[in-house]
Amino acid sequence: MSRAATVAVLTPPASRQAIRELVGGNVRRAREQAGLNQREFAERLDVEPPQVSLWENGRKQPEAQSLMKIASATGHDYGWFYTRHDDSAAPAP
């Protein structure tokens, strides 16, 4: 077994809940950086405000098309939402 294969076997995959929480936290961070409340954000995305809350609280994950809209509305690229960010760092665009 190659070293890369060994690492893959020893590293457990991220849980779906952990990914929803990561993405949701980043959706909230991006919305706040854009200076929008949940209602305003929902209007920009053409969704109901409770949907934004579900995303931000990690109860649901935005579908790919919704995440592309979120990225466009906040000036972030799609992959940014799947990356951990240091809260002490200066906000991105």
N, CA, C and O atoms as a MOPAC input file, in Angstrom:
PM7 MOZYME 1SCF
protein

 N      0.84000 1    -1.17100 1     0.00000 1
 C      0.00000 1     0.00000 1     0.00000 1
 C      0.88900 1     1.24000 1     0.00000 1
 O      1.83400 1     1.33700 1     0.78400 1
 N      0.58300 1     2.16900 1    -0.87200 1
 C      1.38900 1     3.38900 1    -0.95400 1
 C      1.13700 1     4.27700 1     0.26100 1
 O      0.14200 1     4.11300 1     0.96800 1
 N      2.03900 1     5.20800 1     0.49100 1
 C      1.89900 1     6.13300 1     1.61700 1
 C      0.60900 1     6.93400 1     1.50400 1
 O     -0.08300 1     7.12100 1     2.50500 1
 N      0.27500 1     7.40500 1     0.32000 1
 C     -0.95500 1     8.18100 1     0.12500 1
 C     -2.17900 1     7.34400 1     0.46500 1
 O     -3.11400 1     7.83700 1     1.09500 1
 N     -2.17800 1     6.09200 1     0.05500 1
 C     -3.30500 1     5.21700 1     0.35800 1
 C     -3.41600 1     4.98700 1     1.85700 1
 O     -4.52300 1     4.92400 1     2.39200 1
 N     -2.28700 1     4.86200 1     2.53800 1
 C     -2.29400 1     4.66300 1     3.98700 1
 C     -2.90700 1     5.86700 1     4.67700 1
 O     -3.71500 1     5.70700 1     5.59200 1
 N     -2.54300 1     7.06300 1     4.26000 1
 C     -3.08900 1     8.27900 1     4.85300 1
 C     -4.59200 1     8.32600 1     4.64300 1
 O     -5.33200 1     8.67900 1     5.56100 1
 N     -5.05200 1     7.97500 1     3.45100 1
 C     -6.48000 1     7.99600 1     3.16000 1
 C     -7.23600 1     7.01700 1     4.05100 1
 O     -8.34500 1     7.31800 1     4.49300 1
 N     -6.65800 1     5.86200 1     4.31800 1
 C     -7.30300 1     4.86500 1     5.15500 1
 C     -7.36100 1     5.33200 1     6.60400 1
 O     -8.35100 1     5.07200 1     7.28900 1
 N     -6.32900 1     6.01200 1     7.08800 1
 C     -6.25500 1     6.43500 1     8.47200 1
 C     -7.03600 1     7.71600 1     8.76100 1
 O     -7.39300 1     7.97300 1     9.91000 1
 N     -7.30300 1     8.50900 1     7.74800 1
 C     -8.01600 1     9.76000 1     7.93300 1
 C     -9.49800 1     9.54800 1     7.66300 1
 O     -9.88700 1     9.28800 1     6.52400 1
 N    -10.32800 1     9.65400 1     8.69600 1
 C    -11.75700 1     9.43400 1     8.46800 1
 C    -12.35200 1    10.55000 1     7.62000 1
 O    -11.92800 1    11.70100 1     7.73100 1
 N    -13.31300 1    10.23400 1     6.78800 1
 C    -13.94300 1    11.27600 1     5.97200 1
 C    -14.72100 1    12.23300 1     6.86900 1
 O    -15.22500 1    11.84100 1     7.92200 1
 N    -14.81200 1    13.48500 1     6.44400 1
 C    -15.57700 1    14.47800 1     7.19900 1
 C    -17.04500 1    14.07700 1     7.19200 1
 O    -17.56900 1    13.62900 1     6.17200 1
 N    -17.68600 1    14.23500 1     8.30100 1
 C    -19.10000 1    13.89100 1     8.36400 1
 C    -19.92300 1    14.91800 1     7.59300 1
 O    -19.50200 1    16.06100 1     7.41800 1
 N    -21.06100 1    14.51000 1     7.15000 1
 C    -21.94700 1    15.43800 1     6.43400 1
 C    -22.32700 1    16.60800 1     7.33000 1
 O    -22.40600 1    17.74900 1     6.87400 1
 N    -22.56300 1    16.31800 1     8.61200 1
 C    -22.92500 1    17.39200 1     9.54700 1
 C    -21.78200 1    18.39500 1     9.67600 1
 O    -22.02400 1    19.60200 1     9.70100 1
 N    -20.56200 1    17.92300 1     9.75600 1
 C    -19.41500 1    18.82600 1     9.87400 1
 C    -19.30000 1    19.70900 1     8.63500 1
 O    -18.97400 1    20.89200 1     8.74000 1
 N    -19.56500 1    19.14500 1     7.48100 1
 C    -19.50500 1    19.93000 1     6.24200 1
 C    -20.63200 1    20.95000 1     6.22800 1
 O    -20.41300 1    22.10200 1     5.85600 1
 N    -21.85300 1    20.54100 1     6.63100 1
 C    -22.97000 1    21.49700 1     6.67900 1
 C    -22.64800 1    22.64800 1     7.62700 1
 O    -22.95400 1    23.80400 1     7.33500 1
 N    -22.02300 1    22.32400 1     8.77300 1
 C    -21.67700 1    23.36700 1     9.73700 1
 C    -20.59300 1    24.29600 1     9.19300 1
 O    -20.66100 1    25.51000 1     9.38900 1
 N    -19.60400 1    23.74000 1     8.51800 1
 C    -18.54900 1    24.55800 1     7.91800 1
 C    -19.13100 1    25.49900 1     6.86800 1
 O    -18.88900 1    26.70600 1     6.90200 1
 N    -19.89900 1    24.93800 1     5.93700 1
 C    -20.49700 1    25.74600 1     4.87200 1
 C    -21.45300 1    26.77700 1     5.46800 1
 O    -21.44200 1    27.94400 1     5.07500 1
 N    -22.27800 1    26.34000 1     6.41400 1
 C    -23.24100 1    27.24900 1     7.03300 1
 C    -22.57400 1    28.41300 1     7.74500 1
 O    -23.02300 1    29.55400 1     7.63700 1
 N    -21.50500 1    28.12500 1     8.47000 1
 C    -20.77600 1    29.20000 1     9.14300 1
 C    -20.19100 1    30.17800 1     8.14800 1
 O    -20.15400 1    31.38400 1     8.39300 1
 N    -19.73500 1    29.65500 1     7.03000 1
 C    -19.16300 1    30.53100 1     5.99800 1
 C    -20.24600 1    31.32200 1     5.26700 1
 O    -20.00800 1    32.45600 1     4.85200 1
 N    -21.43200 1    30.73500 1     5.10800 1
 C    -22.54600 1    31.48800 1     4.51500 1
 C    -22.86600 1    32.67500 1     5.43300 1
 O    -23.04200 1    33.79900 1     4.96300 1
 N    -22.94000 1    32.41800 1     6.72900 1
 C    -23.21600 1    33.50100 1     7.69100 1
 C    -22.11900 1    34.56000 1     7.63700 1
 O    -22.40900 1    35.75500 1     7.59000 1
 N    -20.86800 1    34.12700 1     7.64500 1
 C    -19.72700 1    35.04500 1     7.61100 1
 C    -19.79800 1    35.91300 1     6.34400 1
 O    -19.61100 1    37.12800 1     6.40800 1
 N    -20.06500 1    35.29000 1     5.21400 1
 C    -20.13200 1    36.02900 1     3.94900 1
 C    -21.29700 1    37.01400 1     3.94800 1
 O    -21.16200 1    38.14500 1     3.48100 1
 N    -22.44600 1    36.57800 1     4.47500 1
 C    -23.61100 1    37.47200 1     4.54100 1
 C    -23.31000 1    38.67700 1     5.42000 1
 O    -23.61400 1    39.81200 1     5.05500 1
 N    -22.71200 1    38.42600 1     6.57500 1
 C    -22.38500 1    39.52800 1     7.48200 1
 C    -21.34600 1    40.46500 1     6.87500 1
 O    -21.43900 1    41.68200 1     7.03400 1
 N    -20.36100 1    39.90400 1     6.18300 1
 C    -19.35800 1    40.73900 1     5.51400 1
 C    -19.99800 1    41.61500 1     4.44900 1
 O    -19.53500 1    42.72500 1     4.18500 1
 N    -21.07200 1    41.10700 1     3.83400 1
 C    -21.78000 1    41.87600 1     2.81000 1
 C    -22.71300 1    42.91500 1     3.43300 1
 O    -23.31000 1    43.72400 1     2.72200 1
 N    -22.83700 1    42.89200 1     4.76700 1
 C    -23.66100 1    43.87600 1     5.46100 1
 C    -25.15300 1    43.64200 1     5.30900 1
 O    -25.94000 1    44.58900 1     5.33600 1
 N    -25.54700 1    42.38300 1     5.14800 1
 C    -26.95600 1    42.04500 1     4.92800 1
 C    -27.52100 1    41.27700 1     6.10800 1
 O    -26.82200 1    40.47000 1     6.72000 1
 N    -28.79200 1    41.52700 1     6.43200 1
 C    -29.45500 1    40.67000 1     7.40400 1
 C    -30.03500 1    39.46700 1     6.64100 1
 O    -29.98900 1    39.42800 1     5.41100 1
 N    -30.57200 1    38.50200 1     7.36800 1
 C    -31.05400 1    37.28700 1     6.69800 1
 C    -32.17800 1    37.57500 1     5.70700 1
 O    -32.23600 1    36.96200 1     4.64100 1
 N    -33.07000 1    38.50100 1     6.04700 1
 C    -34.18200 1    38.82500 1     5.14400 1
 C    -33.66600 1    39.42700 1     3.83800 1
 O    -34.09500 1    39.02800 1     2.75600 1
 N    -32.74900 1    40.38400 1     3.94000 1
 C    -32.17900 1    41.01800 1     2.75000 1
 C    -31.42300 1    40.00100 1     1.89500 1
 O    -31.51800 1    40.00100 1     0.66800 1
 N    -30.67700 1    39.14300 1     2.57000 1
 C    -29.90800 1    38.11100 1     1.87600 1
 C    -30.85000 1    37.16200 1     1.14000 1
 O    -30.61200 1    36.81200 1    -0.01600 1
 N    -31.91000 1    36.75100 1     1.81200 1
 C    -32.89000 1    35.85600 1     1.20000 1
 C    -33.51600 1    36.48800 1    -0.03800 1
 O    -33.72000 1    35.81600 1    -1.04900 1
 N    -33.81700 1    37.77000 1     0.04600 1
 C    -34.39700 1    38.47200 1    -1.11000 1
 C    -33.43900 1    38.46400 1    -2.28800 1
 O    -33.85600 1    38.24400 1    -3.42500 1
 N    -32.15000 1    38.70200 1    -2.02700 1
 C    -31.15500 1    38.68700 1    -3.10700 1
 C    -31.04700 1    37.32100 1    -3.76000 1
 O    -30.79700 1    37.20900 1    -4.96000 1
 N    -31.23800 1    36.28200 1    -2.95400 1
 C    -31.08200 1    34.90600 1    -3.45500 1
 C    -32.39400 1    34.32300 1    -3.95800 1
 O    -32.41400 1    33.21800 1    -4.50100 1
 N    -33.49000 1    35.05600 1    -3.78100 1
 C    -34.82500 1    34.59800 1    -4.16900 1
 C    -35.20700 1    33.30700 1    -3.43300 1
 O    -35.69700 1    32.34700 1    -4.02800 1
 N    -34.96200 1    33.32200 1    -2.10400 1
 C    -35.38100 1    32.22000 1    -1.23200 1
 C    -36.10200 1    32.83000 1    -0.03300 1
 O    -36.06300 1    34.04400 1     0.16900 1
 N    -36.75200 1    31.99400 1     0.75200 1
 C    -37.42900 1    32.45400 1     1.96000 1
 C    -36.39300 1    32.62300 1     3.08300 1
 O    -35.43700 1    31.85100 1     3.14700 1
 N    -36.56300 1    33.61000 1     3.96200 1
 C    -35.61500 1    33.81500 1     5.05700 1
 C    -35.34900 1    32.56800 1     5.91300 1
 O    -34.20700 1    32.36100 1     6.32200 1
 N    -36.35700 1    31.72900 1     6.20000 1
 C    -36.03700 1    30.53000 1     6.99200 1
 C    -35.00200 1    29.61900 1     6.32300 1
 O    -34.27600 1    28.89900 1     7.00800 1
 N    -34.93500 1    29.65000 1     5.00100 1
 C    -33.95100 1    28.83500 1     4.28700 1
 C    -32.53600 1    29.29000 1     4.63900 1
 O    -31.65200 1    28.46000 1     4.85100 1
 N    -32.32400 1    30.58200 1     4.69900 1
 C    -31.01100 1    31.12800 1     5.05300 1
 C    -30.63900 1    30.67100 1     6.45900 1
 O    -29.50200 1    30.26800 1     6.70300 1
 N    -31.58600 1    30.73100 1     7.37100 1
 C    -31.33800 1    30.29600 1     8.74800 1
 C    -30.95800 1    28.81700 1     8.80100 1
 O    -30.03700 1    28.44700 1     9.53000 1
 N    -31.64000 1    27.97700 1     8.05200 1
 C    -31.32100 1    26.54800 1     8.02100 1
 C    -29.90000 1    26.31900 1     7.53100 1
 O    -29.18400 1    25.47800 1     8.07500 1
 N    -29.48400 1    27.05800 1     6.50700 1
 C    -28.11800 1    26.93000 1     5.98700 1
 C    -27.11300 1    27.36200 1     7.04200 1
 O    -26.16100 1    26.64300 1     7.34400 1
 N    -27.33800 1    28.55100 1     7.59900 1
 C    -26.36900 1    29.12800 1     8.52600 1
 C    -26.22000 1    28.31200 1     9.80600 1
 O    -25.15300 1    28.31800 1    10.41900 1
 N    -27.26000 1    27.62000 1    10.21100 1
 C    -27.21800 1    26.80800 1    11.42400 1
 C    -26.79300 1    25.36900 1    11.16300 1
 O    -26.80200 1    24.54600 1    12.07900 1
 N    -26.42200 1    25.05500 1     9.92300 1
 C    -25.93700 1    23.72600 1     9.58100 1
 C    -27.00700 1    22.65500 1     9.56300 1
 O    -26.69700 1    21.46400 1     9.60000 1
 N    -28.26000 1    23.06300 1     9.50500 1
 C    -29.34300 1    22.07700 1     9.46500 1
 C    -29.59500 1    21.58200 1     8.05000 1
 O    -30.06900 1    20.46400 1     7.85400 1
 N    -29.27700 1    22.41300 1     7.06400 1
 C    -29.35800 1    22.02900 1     5.64700 1
 C    -28.15300 1    22.63900 1     4.94800 1
 O    -27.62000 1    23.66100 1     5.38000 1
 N    -27.73800 1    22.00600 1     3.87700 1
 C    -26.64100 1    22.56000 1     3.08700 1
 C    -27.22000 1    23.11300 1     1.79600 1
 O    -28.06600 1    22.47000 1     1.17500 1
 N    -26.77900 1    24.28900 1     1.38400 1
 C    -27.28300 1    24.83400 1     0.11700 1
 C    -26.90800 1    23.90300 1    -1.04100 1
 O    -25.80700 1    23.35600 1    -1.08700 1
 N    -27.82800 1    23.74200 1    -1.94900 1
 C    -27.52000 1    22.97600 1    -3.15600 1
 C    -26.50100 1    23.76700 1    -3.96600 1
 O    -26.31200 1    24.96300 1    -3.74300 1
 N    -25.85600 1    23.10200 1    -4.89400 1
 C    -24.77100 1    23.72100 1    -5.67100 1
 C    -25.22100 1    25.02200 1    -6.34000 1
 O    -24.50000 1    26.01900 1    -6.30900 1
 N    -26.39200 1    25.01000 1    -6.93300 1
 C    -26.87600 1    26.20500 1    -7.63400 1
 C    -27.09900 1    27.35600 1    -6.64400 1
 O    -26.77800 1    28.50500 1    -6.94800 1
 N    -27.64200 1    27.05300 1    -5.47600 1
 C    -27.83500 1    28.09300 1    -4.46000 1
 C    -26.49900 1    28.61100 1    -3.96100 1
 O    -26.34100 1    29.81200 1    -3.74300 1
 N    -25.54000 1    27.71900 1    -3.77900 1
 C    -24.23100 1    28.14100 1    -3.30000 1
 C    -23.53000 1    29.02500 1    -4.33600 1
 O    -22.78800 1    29.93900 1    -3.97600 1
 N    -23.76600 1    28.75500 1    -5.60700 1
 C    -23.20400 1    29.62700 1    -6.65100 1
 C    -23.82100 1    31.02500 1    -6.57100 1
 O    -23.12400 1    32.02100 1    -6.76300 1
 N    -25.12500 1    31.10200 1    -6.28800 1
 C    -25.77900 1    32.40000 1    -6.12200 1
 C    -25.22900 1    33.12400 1    -4.89900 1
 O    -24.98500 1    34.33000 1    -4.93500 1
 N    -25.03500 1    32.36700 1    -3.80800 1
 C    -24.49500 1    32.94900 1    -2.58700 1
 C    -23.09500 1    33.50400 1    -2.85800 1
 O    -22.76900 1    34.61800 1    -2.44700 1
 N    -22.27900 1    32.72100 1    -3.54600 1
 C    -20.91900 1    33.15800 1    -3.87100 1
 C    -20.95100 1    34.43900 1    -4.70100 1
 O    -20.19800 1    35.37500 1    -4.43500 1
 N    -21.81000 1    34.47700 1    -5.69000 1
 C    -21.91800 1    35.65100 1    -6.54500 1
 C    -22.39800 1    36.87100 1    -5.76100 1
 O    -21.89000 1    37.97600 1    -5.94900 1
 N    -23.37700 1    36.66700 1    -4.88400 1
 C    -23.94700 1    37.77700 1    -4.11200 1
 C    -22.97500 1    38.32800 1    -3.08300 1
 O    -23.10300 1    39.48100 1    -2.67100 1
 N    -22.01100 1    37.52900 1    -2.66200 1
 C    -21.09400 1    37.96100 1    -1.60900 1
 C    -19.67300 1    38.22200 1    -2.09000 1
 O    -18.83500 1    38.68800 1    -1.31700 1
 N    -19.39200 1    37.92800 1    -3.35700 1
 C    -18.06900 1    38.17800 1    -3.90400 1
 C    -17.03300 1    37.12000 1    -3.56200 1
 O    -15.83400 1    37.35400 1    -3.71800 1
 N    -17.47500 1    35.97900 1    -3.10600 1
 C    -16.56400 1    34.88000 1    -2.78700 1
 C    -16.64500 1    33.83500 1    -3.88300 1
 O    -17.64200 1    33.74100 1    -4.60000 1
 N    -15.56100 1    33.03400 1    -4.00600 1
 C    -15.64700 1    31.93600 1    -4.96100 1
 C    -16.26400 1    30.72800 1    -4.25700 1
 O    -16.28000 1    30.64700 1    -3.02900 1
 N    -16.75900 1    29.81700 1    -5.04100 1
 C    -17.48500 1    28.64000 1    -4.55700 1
 C    -16.67700 1    27.86500 1    -3.51200 1
 O    -17.22000 1    27.47600 1    -2.47800 1
 N    -15.41800 1    27.64500 1    -3.76600 1
 C    -14.58100 1    26.86500 1    -2.86900 1
 C    -14.35000 1    27.52100 1    -1.51700 1
 O    -14.04300 1    26.82700 1    -0.54800 1
 N    -14.48700 1    28.82900 1    -1.42600 1
 C    -14.29900 1    29.55500 1    -0.16900 1
 C    -15.20800 1    29.01000 1     0.92600 1
 O    -14.83100 1    28.98600 1     2.09700 1
 N    -16.39900 1    28.57700 1     0.54500 1
 C    -17.38300 1    28.10900 1     1.51400 1
 C    -17.01000 1    26.75400 1     2.11700 1
 O    -17.56000 1    26.36700 1     3.14900 1
 N    -16.08800 1    26.03700 1     1.49100 1
 C    -15.64400 1    24.73200 1     1.98600 1
 C    -14.28500 1    24.81300 1     2.68300 1
 O    -13.63900 1    23.79200 1     2.91500 1
 N    -13.86000 1    26.02700 1     3.01200 1
 C    -12.55900 1    26.25200 1     3.62500 1
 C    -12.72700 1    26.85000 1     5.01000 1
 O    -13.56200 1    27.73200 1     5.20800 1
 N    -11.94100 1    26.37800 1     5.96900 1
 C    -11.95300 1    26.97900 1     7.30800 1
 C    -11.24700 1    28.33000 1     7.23100 1
 O    -10.22500 1    28.47500 1     6.56100 1
 N    -11.80700 1    29.30900 1     7.92300 1
 C    -11.24900 1    30.66000 1     7.92900 1
 C    -10.96400 1    31.08900 1     9.35100 1
 O    -11.75700 1    30.83800 1    10.25800 1
 N     -9.82400 1    31.74100 1     9.54200 1
 C     -9.45700 1    32.27200 1    10.84500 1
 C    -10.27900 1    33.53400 1    11.07600 1
 O    -10.19300 1    34.48000 1    10.29300 1
 N    -11.07100 1    33.55700 1    12.13800 1
 C    -11.91900 1    34.70100 1    12.42000 1
 C    -11.14900 1    35.98200 1    12.68700 1
 O    -11.69500 1    37.07500 1    12.53400 1
 N     -9.87400 1    35.86400 1    13.09000 1
 C     -9.09600 1    37.06600 1    13.38300 1
 C     -8.51700 1    37.70400 1    12.11800 1
 O     -8.01700 1    38.82800 1    12.15800 1
 N     -8.58600 1    36.98900 1    11.00800 1
 C     -8.04500 1    37.52300 1     9.75400 1
 C     -8.98800 1    38.59700 1     9.21000 1
 O    -10.17800 1    38.61500 1     9.52500 1
 N     -8.44900 1    39.46700 1     8.40700 1
 C     -9.26000 1    40.50200 1     7.77800 1
 C    -10.28500 1    39.85100 1     6.86400 1
 O     -9.97200 1    38.86200 1     6.20100 1
 N    -11.50600 1    40.38300 1     6.81200 1
 C    -12.53800 1    39.77700 1     5.96000 1
 C    -12.16800 1    39.84200 1     4.49000 1
 O    -11.54100 1    40.79000 1     4.01700 1
 N    -12.57700 1    38.80500 1     3.79100 1
 C    -12.38900 1    38.75500 1     2.33700 1
 C    -13.39800 1    39.69000 1     1.68700 1
 O    -14.23900 1    40.26200 1     2.38000 1
 N    -13.33000 1    39.85400 1     0.37800 1
 C    -14.21900 1    40.81700 1    -0.30700 1
 C    -15.66000 1    40.70700 1     0.06300 1
 O    -16.48800 1    41.46100 1    -0.44800 1

